[in-house]
């Protein structure tokens, strides 16, 4: 996924228009594909699976429950399917 700087995109489109590239009006696919992007470090929630009942664990981040893998007797996911928390017992559990 790429985040596009809308101001830079509009400036680029205006620049193309001013140089006579008027074949298409508005933002073209070429302009979008070559648009400047920004890097964003999104915060990651962390948690762990807390045993609740015989076949359920609770996410310490959001409190939702998940079933366990009946063969392995542990939660199936390494992330919470409800809140997306990474189940590594990290910083903000």
Secondary structure, DSSP 8 states (H G I E B T S, - for coil): --EE-HHHHHHHHHHHHHTT--SS-S--HHHHHT--EE-------B--EEEEETTEEEETTT--EEEEETTTTEES-SB-TTT--BSS--TT-
